[in-house]
């Protein structure tokens, strides 16, 4: 492990490191792909510490929201509730509507509906056979048809039990799901990206007459992607956004060329 971490650090600056990989590296560089994935995961999770209190605060409020939820019944493709309609459900701070149940409402003008939901600060509108969600960032609504929904009944007591379960398990389940899916996604992405990077290394190596085999190209590419990716992600540590635009491509190509050039020097000396 110490050797791998030392190699990951050397990938930022050491020509000799890349030369040794080209000459003696075995395999496709899985160790560097894993190291890069773990570091990326840590950098992506780091900003979570700033939004975690907000998420935790919302989860803690779920039981308070659940106690005001009505019994909902679906029958013959229509929803109904056991409260006078329209029924408005608000955040505990009583500032914004979360959900409005209005089985008697029918959508006739989407633009008018959008304006209504924006003005009344409605996030979700539930009618007899539609679920309408307002997207504040895009200032548009998404209308989902509920006519084919199977019959069901969710009682007020069911909501209370669900609210307590979400309060207890919501954050652990969310964090575990987020961690696992992000880890798997990054790992798959890095294997695929390294494969295509290795093709570039192989092409540049052929042009430079570096004599690189494909496994050596994979090893060089997996190592070169560590600094090129981490440099782009470092702003996340200070609350910024990852570097975008042409700069990431230029940094990536610079390290790929550096790796190929180092590999060429190593194979030339061997020959």
Buried (B, 14 or more C-beta within 10 A) or exposed (E): EEEEEEBBEBBBEBBEBBBBBBBEBEEBBBBBBBBBBBBBBEBBBBBEEEEEEEBEEBBBBBBEBBEBBBBBBBEEBBBBBEBEBBBBBBBBEEEEBBBBBBBEBEEEEEEEBBEBBBEEBBBBBBBBBBBBBBEEEEEBBEEEEBEEBEEEEBBBEBBBEBBEBBBEEBBEEEBEEEBEEBBEEBBEEBBEBBBEBBBBBBEBBEEBEBBBEBBBBBBBBBBBBBBBBBBBBEEBEEEEEBBEEEEBEEBBBEBBBBBBBBBBBBBEEEE
